[in-house]
Amino acid sequence: MKLLIAYFTLGYPSQSMFVKLLKVAEDSGVDVVELGIPPRFAKYDGPLIRRSYEHVSRLGVDYWQLLKEARKSISIPIVVLTYLEEWVKNFTDFVSRVREIGVDSLLLPDLLIDYVNLFEECLENAKEVGLTIFTSPSMPDKLIAKVSPLSKLFLYYGIRPATGIGIPVDPVTLVKRARPLVRNRLVVGFGLSLNDIADVLKAGADGIAVGSALIHAINNEGIDGVAKVLKELRGVIDGV
């Protein structure tokens, strides 16, 4: 079965609605949720997700307590998405806290871009939780092939420089390039359209990740809008 990965910003748009959204995601056929901890510098996130970070930061959310609530609310895997830049000085303590909560994996989009020299160290320090590794077409083939078997749950392949931005690329060509390099599940994200989704799955991707589209749905239609988007995506995925 192809995977549907749903991204939500921790505590967005409110703490109570956030928890309800997680339950809707699970009920709508989402396989894994990514929960984003707002960083100071969201270098690889698009405008919608950045604004969600700003909103949550103003609310003064207790991220650790909310992660605990999230873990209690759903049974599907939870991947915490955050920037290594935020935790590089106390990464071991950070890993211990998420492990205690019961998080299934960590995803650090800046690890292989800005901190590739720390990859082995981070992999070792995060072994009790495991890293779901982020890659992109700008990375050498040999690096993607090297990290693929080390990535927990799946290998994330971001086809554009930032989330939610439709910069012209050929998703099918990019996925066909990556597929032979990846020895576990290949999940594609960053600015996918509905047409892109069907195409990348047919090209060999094992799943897709969606984030900005869900933030947009939250902003415009609330919980019902999110359920609608997720069910539509699940239908597209299962129809391939």
C-alpha angles and dihedrals in degrees: 000000000000116000128243112201117191124199124209130173110238109259097003126175090355133336094251095046091045092061091047090051091056091054091048089051093053092046091049094059102265111159100197133010124213113207116200122213106208111248130203091242116030096192099168101035125097126234098274095054092042090056090050088054091051092049094051093045089056090052092058094229120194097230096189094053091046092051088054090051090048092052091051093047101056138031099205118098119283121211116192111217116203140137118264087219088072095054107023093113095051103021096138092055090047091053091049092054096050091045091054090052092053101248112166100216147343127240117199110183094189096050099093093031104048104010106034089135088063096049098104092044093049092046090054095044092049097046094111089060103021132223124258097206126225118216135171140194090260090068121090116262091238091057093050090049092048097052098038098086090044094057118101121224094355144334113262115220114191109199097191133046093250141013122271096010116119098213107169111264135142103246094186093055091047093050093047088053093050100040098077090048096054119081097182133039115322114212119187126206147147116095101351119170122207089258090050091053096059091043097050092047091052088048091059109277115142095211148341135242122217128190118137092049089057093048088051090050091049091051095048109028107011122213094343090055092052092049090050094051094046094049090049091050092046089052093051092047095048091046094061 
